[in-house]
Amino acid sequence: MREIPVRKVEKTIRIPKDINEKIKALGLKKEIKYMRKELIDCPLYKREVSPIYCLVCPYFLRRIKGVIHCKYDG
């Protein structure tokens, strides 16, 4: 299990429509507001992404106190 720290940024990040639709289907619309101003270094995508991507990722475990817990071993 990896622990990935979350960094705050000033500029809001655009989220693709397909990810937004999955979030709405899960009923997690409230969490998006503050997560749009955060970034993580994703081991799956190998780039900086918003933690919103984690909510729909099969490797996502939990988010506690500014740290994403991820099951990805790649």
C-alpha positions in Angstrom: 0.0 0.0 0.0 1.3 3.4 -1.0 0.7 6.7 0.9 0.5 9.6 -1.5 0.6 13.1 0.0 -2.0 15.7 -1.3 -0.7 19.2 -2.3 -2.9 22.3 -2.4 -2.7 24.6 -5.4 -4.3 27.9 -6.1 -5.7 27.2 -9.6 -8.7 24.9 -9.9 -8.2 21.8 -12.0 -10.6 20.9 -14.8 -12.1 17.4 -14.5 -13.2 15.5 -17.6 -16.9 15.0 -18.1 -16.7 11.2 -17.9 -15.1 11.4 -14.4 -17.7 13.9 -13.3 -20.5 11.6 -14.4 -19.0 8.7 -12.4 -18.7 10.9 -9.3 -22.3 12.0 -9.6 -23.4 8.4 -9.9 -21.5 7.6 -6.7 -23.2 10.5 -4.9 -19.9 12.2 -4.0 -20.6 15.7 -5.6 -19.8 17.6 -2.3 -16.2 16.2 -2.1 -15.4 17.7 -5.5 -15.4 21.3 -4.4 -12.3 21.2 -2.2 -10.5 18.5 -4.2 -10.4 20.6 -7.4 -7.7 22.7 -5.8 -5.4 19.8 -4.9 -2.9 17.6 -6.8 -1.2 14.2 -6.2 1.6 12.4 -8.0 -0.4 9.4 -9.3 1.7 6.2 -9.7 -0.9 4.7 -12.2 -1.1 7.7 -14.6 2.6 8.7 -14.0 1.7 12.4 -13.8 0.1 15.0 -11.5 -3.6 14.5 -11.3 -6.5 15.7 -9.1 -7.4 13.3 -6.2 -10.9 13.2 -7.8 -9.4 10.6 -10.2 -8.7 8.4 -7.2 -12.4 8.2 -6.2 -13.2 6.3 -9.3 -9.9 4.3 -9.4 -10.1 0.5 -8.5 -6.8 0.9 -6.5 -8.2 3.6 -4.2 -8.5 2.6 -0.5 -9.1 5.7 1.5 -8.1 9.3 2.1 -7.2 10.3 5.6 -5.7 13.7 6.7 -4.3 14.8 3.4 -2.9 11.4 2.4 -4.3 9.1 -0.3 -3.8 5.3 0.4 -3.4 3.4 -2.9 -3.1 -0.3 -3.6 -1.3 0.2 -6.9 2.0 -1.8 -7.1 3.2 -0.9 -10.6 
